[in-house]
Amino acid sequence: MDIKDLVKNNSAQLIEKILTDVLAESHVEVRFDFFEQDQWAVISINQYEEDKEFSIRLHDNNVFDLLVGYYDDEDEFFEVVHLLTEEEVASIPAGLRKIMMKVVGDEQGLRVPSSLLLGKK
């Protein structure tokens, strides 16, 4: 399946996979990143054997997106971005959304115990 189709047709499953993998660790790393005037908090998982990265980002304008980055056969990097729906945002645990908001606001990443983020959705 093409990556664009995967993201378009299976975004909820990709979000669930990211959340499951990230929250399965003892600590969650929420990074801060930026490009030009855009800045965001991000959680990510990698599939190194397939050269893919899956991320959920919260931008400073309170917009969540799903980003899938991958390399093609010529080692050129591509990104596919999908804006999250209200339902998809609601699937992110409230504690994680709150930490991501703090990271964007403070412009500094955080590492927090996963157990703190598993409260109400």
Buried (B, 14 or more C-beta within 10 A) or exposed (E): EEBEEBBEEBBBEBBEBBBEBBBEEEEBEBBBBEEEEEBBBBBBBEEEEEEBBBBBBBBBEEEBBBBBBBEEEEEEEEEBEBEBEEEBBEEBBEBBBEBBBBBBEEEEEBEBEBEBBEEEE
